[in-house]
Amino acid sequence: MSENPITQVMLNRKSIRRYSHQPVSDEIIHAIVSAGQQAPFASQLYSVLLSRKKRHAFGAPLLFTICIDAYKISRIMEKRNWKIVSNDLTLLLFGIQDATLMAENMVIAAESFGLGSCFLGAAPYMAEKIAKQYKLPPRVFPLVQLVMGYPAENPSPRPRYPLEFTLFEDEYPELTDEMIERAMKQMDEGYIAQGYYRKGKIRIPLENDRPETYTYDNYSWTEHISRKWGQWHRSLEEILNQLEIRGFCLSRAERN
Ligand SMILES: Cc1cc2nc3c(=O)[nH]c(=O)nc-3n(C[C@H](O)[C@H](O)[C@H](O)COP(=O)(O)O)c2cc1C
């Protein structure tokens, strides 16, 4: 009842970080991107860049860069004698939603063809470099990258928070210590049981001379994510700068 071929594909999906040399046909690539396009959209504020001249992260044959794109719609509006006056934060929020939904549709479509994928999150911080590489027009901002190809590994699906920590009906509950501990336990034990950080030799270093007390026996998802949001991206400058270079201005002053 609650499982069918589509949800089975979704529940079995995991990020793939080793790829075979098997090439991916144009037909499959086009089917994946078309399925991506069929995601719901607010305004189709996206474009997808593809690179396949070399192998990419994790040996993947395909690298997609999913961009927020306010350029194409401005060209269409020009033909109708209109100009975008909506503020850039609103455009970016709708662009993030459109681009993200399309990207995840691509992920699921790829799974359905037996391909694997893995997102790469650094694109917004490399926006200027990516823009030069792909000759992007203004108002196109690289949101996220996605490597894809036929998998050469088959890890187990990774854990998620319990449903009670995710689905809140009618009102947001008071999060009790027990609920938080159950959520942490499910995530941490799941990742440690898979040897996820040990196998990938992944560990975020502690900054400011904080002494390391964790080993791969107890370095877990909640420790990893705490180190990430507890240390990185404190300043707004870097990301505002990348956005501004790409033509998105988030200051309170209106763009002219
Ligand atoms: C926006 C975003 C950025 C990500 N960036 C990276 C990345 O830079 N490197 C990487 O190996 N995985 C990256 N991932 C993959 C996540 O690590 C992965 O989805 C998460 O650990 C859950 O594992 P699963 O996808 O196997 O279920 C990213 C995922 C998302 C959605």
The ligand as a MOL file (V3000), in Angstrom:
LIG
                    3D

  0  0  0     0  0            999 V3000
M  V30 BEGIN CTAB
M  V30 COUNTS 31 33 0 0 0
M  V30 BEGIN ATOM
M  V30 1 C 22.7660 20.8610 -1.2830 0
M  V30 2 C 23.6120 19.6330 -1.0680 0
M  V30 3 C 24.9890 19.7350 -1.0830 0
M  V30 4 C 25.7910 18.6110 -0.9420 0
M  V30 5 N 27.1460 18.7390 -1.0320 0
M  V30 6 C 27.9210 17.6280 -0.9890 0
M  V30 7 C 29.3270 17.7200 -1.2140 0
M  V30 8 O 29.8710 18.8070 -1.4410 0
M  V30 9 N 30.0560 16.5780 -1.1700 0
M  V30 10 C 29.4880 15.3640 -0.9630 0
M  V30 11 O 30.2010 14.3470 -0.9510 0
M  V30 12 N 28.1460 15.2390 -0.7330 0
M  V30 13 C 27.3680 16.3370 -0.7730 0
M  V30 14 N 25.9960 16.2300 -0.6100 0
M  V30 15 C 25.3840 14.9130 -0.3900 0
M  V30 16 C 25.0160 14.7510 1.0610 0
M  V30 17 O 26.1790 14.5640 1.8230 0
M  V30 18 C 24.0730 13.5480 1.1860 0
M  V30 19 O 22.9230 13.7520 0.4240 0
M  V30 20 C 23.6830 13.3240 2.6660 0
M  V30 21 O 24.8210 12.9680 3.3980 0
M  V30 22 C 22.6430 12.2300 2.8200 0
M  V30 23 O 23.1420 11.0310 2.2550 0
M  V30 24 P 22.3770 10.2730 1.0830 0
M  V30 25 O 22.2120 11.2580 -0.0660 0
M  V30 26 O 23.2900 9.1290 0.7030 0
M  V30 27 O 21.0690 9.8320 1.6140 0
M  V30 28 C 25.1870 17.3490 -0.7320 0
M  V30 29 C 23.7800 17.2480 -0.7040 0
M  V30 30 C 23.0070 18.3690 -0.8860 0
M  V30 31 C 21.4940 18.2340 -0.9090 0
M  V30 END ATOM
M  V30 BEGIN BOND
M  V30 1 1 1 2
M  V30 2 1 2 3
M  V30 3 2 2 30
M  V30 4 2 3 4
M  V30 5 1 4 5
M  V30 6 1 4 28
M  V30 7 2 5 6
M  V30 8 1 6 7
M  V30 9 1 6 13
M  V30 10 2 7 8
M  V30 11 1 7 9
M  V30 12 1 9 10
M  V30 13 2 10 11
M  V30 14 1 10 12
M  V30 15 2 12 13
M  V30 16 1 13 14
M  V30 17 1 14 15
M  V30 18 1 14 28
M  V30 19 1 15 16
M  V30 20 1 16 17
M  V30 21 1 16 18
M  V30 22 1 18 19
M  V30 23 1 18 20
M  V30 24 1 20 21
M  V30 25 1 20 22
M  V30 26 1 22 23
M  V30 27 1 23 24
M  V30 28 2 24 25
M  V30 29 1 24 26
M  V30 30 1 24 27
M  V30 31 2 28 29
M  V30 32 1 29 30
M  V30 33 1 30 31
M  V30 END BOND
M  V30 END CTAB
M  END
